[in-house]
Amino acid sequence: MIDLRYHRLAVLLAALAAPWPSRAAETIDSGLWDSPYGRIKFRREGNQWVASLAESGRICGLSKDEDVLRGKIEDDQFTGEARVCFPTSCAKPEWALALAVVAKAPPRWIGGVVEPKRGCPASPKGALKVEMRPKSTAIKQMVSQPPKFKSPEVESLFNRARDDIRDADFVSAANKLRQALGMERDNVDLLLKLAAVYRVQKKPQDAYDTLMLVVPKDKKLGYYYLASLEAERHKTKSALDFLDKAVTAGWSFDEETMDDSDLEPLRDRPEFKELMARAQKNAERSSGKLR
C-alpha cells in the first residue's frame, strides 16, 4: 500500500520542478543558508552534505553547531533527512525523510519533510525551504546606478556579461568583461563585476589582483571587497586589515557588512566589532547626526 504522505510529497516536488531550469545549486559550502531552523552552514561528510546551525536555532531549542540536515544532491534533487522536534511533553526530536528540488537562480531548495506520526505538533511542519543568504547590498548602493560607461559598445558588453552570469556561463562573462576593460580600463563597475566572476570561478588570486586595481579609484569599495575575499579564504588578519582600511577611507555600511556571509569568520573577533562601531560613526557623520 502506498504511503500517502510520500505520494503528496512527490506531487509537490513535481509541481515545484516544472517551471525551473535543471541546474546544480551554487556551491553548497560557499556561505550561510537560511532555513526553517535558522542560519545553517554545510560541510561534506563522505558522499553526503551535512548542515549544522551557525547560531542557536529558532525552533526546537537547538544549539549552535548542532546538525539539522543531512543527505545527497543528485540530478538537482536533495534526498536525505531533517531534524523534526515536538513539544517536550510529547516526544523527543528525531530524523525524518526530507526531499527538495534544487534551483540555481536564486540558489535555493524547496520541498518537504515527511513528519513522523506522533499525535502532536511537529516542527518544521512539512515544509522545507533553504536559501543562500544574500551577499551585502552595499555594492548596489555605492556603485554608480546604473553603471556608467563611455561608449555603447562597452555598455553592451557589460549587459551581455550580466546575462551570461545569470545563465551561469562564467567563462563567457569573464571574456566579455576583459574585452570591455580593454576599452575602459579604469571602470570600477567592470572591475568589480570581473572580480565577482573570478570568485565564483574559484580564482581567488585573479579576483585579488582585479580588486587591487579598484583601490586607487575607490578605496572604500576596493578595500571592502578585498576584506570579503580574504575572509572567504580564511585569511583573518589580512581581512581585518583590509576592512580597517575600508572603514578608515569612510566605509559606513555597517548593517550590510554585518549581513555579509563572507565575513562570517570575522564576526566573533573583537577587532570586527570595533570596526563596525567605527563604520556606524561614519554613517552617522554622513547623515549629519554626528559632528
N, C-alpha and C positions, 0 to 999 in steps of 0.2 A: 504493500500500500504506500502511495506517495505521501510524504510529509508535506502538508500544505504550506507550512512555514518556509520550507526550501523552495517550493513552487512559486510562492509570491515573491520571494527574493530574486529568483531567476527572471521573473517577468519584469521586476523593477530594473534589474541590470540591463536587460534587453532594451527597455524603453530609454534608459539613460544613454546607452551606447549609440543609438541610432543616429543622432544629429552630429556626433563628434568625429573628427578625423582620427584615424588609428595611428597614434604616435606614442612613443615611450615618454614617461614622465621626465621632468627635469631631474638631474642627478639627485637622488634621494638624500644623500648625506651632505648636501651643499648648504644647508642652513636650517632654520627652525620652521616648523609647520604648525598651523592652528588645527585643533581637533576638538571633539566634544570633551576631552579630558583637560584641555588647556594647551599650552605650547609644548611641543614634543620635538625630539631630535632622533635621527635614525643612525643605526650602526649595522654593519654586516656581521652575521654570525653563521659561518659556513655558507650554505646556499640560501639562507633566509635573511630578511631585514627585520630588525627589532627596533621598536620605538620606545623611548623612555621619556619621562617628564623632564622638561628643562626647568620647571618650577613646580611648587606644590599644586596638586590638581584642584580643579573647580568642583569636582564631584568625588564621591566615594571616600573623601579624606585621604587620598593617595599622596605619597610623599615624593619630593624631588628625586629624580633618577630611577623611580620605580617603572618597570616595564608595563606598557598598556596595549601594545600591538605587536604581532609577530606573524610573519608569513612570507610568501613569494610573490613576485610580479612576473607574469609571463603573458605574452600576447596582450599587453595593455590591460591586464586584469590582476587585481590583488586578491589572493586567496590565502586566508590564514585565520587567526584568532584575535579576539579583542577581549579586554577585561570587562566583565559585567559585574556590577555590585548591587546589593539590595539593602534595605534598612537592616541595621544590625540585629534587630529582634527577629528577623525573618530567615536570613541565610547569609553564608559567607561569600565573599567575592569569588568568582571563578572565570575561566576562559570559555568563550563561546565562538562558534563559527562566524566569520566575517568575510564578506565578499564586496568588492568595489571595482568600478570601472575607473581606469586611469586616463586622464586627459593632460595634454601638454599646455594648452593655452586656454585659460590660465592653468598653471601646474596644480592639479587637484585630483582627489579620488572621491567618488560618490557611490555609496552603496548602502549596505545594511548589515545588521548583526542579528543572528538567529538567537533570540533570548531563550535561555532555559526556562521551563515552566516551573515556577515556584509559588504561584498564587499570591505574589506581592509585587509592588513596583520595582522595575529594574532600570538601571542607567548605564550606558546610553540606551534610550528606548527605541531600539530598532534601526535608528538612522546612523550612518557613518559618513561624515564629511571631513576630509583632510585637505587643507590648502597650504601652499607655500606662503609664508609670511612675506608681505611686500617689502621691497627694498626701500631705503629712505626716499621720501618725496622731495628732498631738498633740491635735487638737480632740476626738478620741474620748476621750482620757484626761482632759482638763481641763474640758470642758463637762459639766454635770450628766448623769448616766447613770442612768436615762433622763431626758430633758429634763423639767423641772418647769413646770407650768402652774397658774394659779389657778382655771381653770374648764374643764369638759369640752368646752365649745364651742371654746375656743382650742386645746386638745389635738387635737380633731377636725380643725380647720383645718390645724394643723401636719402631721398624719399624711396628710391628703389632698394637701397641697402636696408632701410627700415622694413620694407616689405619682405626682403629676404630673411630678416631676423624673425619676423612673425611666422615665416614658413620653416624656421629652424635651419636655413641654409647659410650657415655662418661663414663658410669659405667664400661664397659669392659676396656676402655682405662686406667682409673684410677687404676683398679685392676692390669693390666699388668705393669704399671709404678711403683706401690708399690712393686710388686714382683721383678722387676729389681733393685729397690733401696735396697731391702733386700740383694742383692749381691754386689751392688756398692753404698753404702750409701752416698758417697761424690761426686757423679757425678752431676755436675752443670746442664748439659743438661737434665738429668732425672728430677731433682728438678724443673727446670723452666717449663718443659712441664707439670708436675703434677700440679704445681701452676696454670698454664693456664687452665687446665681441671677443677680444683676446681672453678675457676672464672666463667666458663661457666655454671657449675652446681649450681651457686649461693651459694657457700660455702666459703664466704669471710674469715672466721676465719681459715679454713683449708689452704686456699691459703696464708694467712698471716704467719701462722706457718711454712709452707713449704719455703716461701721466706726468713724467718729468718734463715733457715739452709743454704741458699745461701750466706748470708752476710759474714761469716768468710772465705769463699772460693773466693768470687768475690764481693767486696764492691760496685763497680760501678753498676753491674747488679742487685745485691740484693737490694740495696737502691733505684735504679731507679724504679724497678717494685713494690716495696713497696709504693713508691710515687704514681705510677699509680693506684694501688689498693685503696689506701686511698682517692685519688681524686675521683675515681669512687663511693666511699662510702660517698662522700661529707664531708670528714674529712679534711678540708682545711689546718688547722695548721699542723697536722701530715704529710700530703702530702708534704707541703713545707719543713718541717724539714727533711724528708727522701730525697727529691730532693737536698736539701742543702748538705747533707752527700754524695750523689752520685757525685755531682759536686766537692766537696772537695776531694773526692777519685780519681778524674780525669775524670769524665764523660764529654764527649766532643761532643756528637751527638746532637748539638743544633737544627739543621734543622729537624731531625727526632722527637725530643721532641716537637717542635712547631707543628708538624703534627699528634701527638698522640691524638686521640679524647678523650681518658680517662682523659687527663689533661685539658680538656675544662674549668672546674670550676676554674682553677688557672690563666687563661690567662690574666684576667684584673687586677690581683694583681701586685703591683709594685715589690714585692719580686720575683715574677716569672720572670719578665723582667730582674731584676738584675742577677738572676741565669742563664738566657740564655746568658747574656753578659759574665759571667764567663765561661760558657761552651764553648762559642766561643773562648775565650782566650786559654782554654785548647786545643781546636782543632788547633789553630794557633801554640801553643807550640809544639804539637806533629808532626806538619808538618814542623817545623823549621822556620816558618815565624815570630815567636815571641820568643825573647830570654830574 
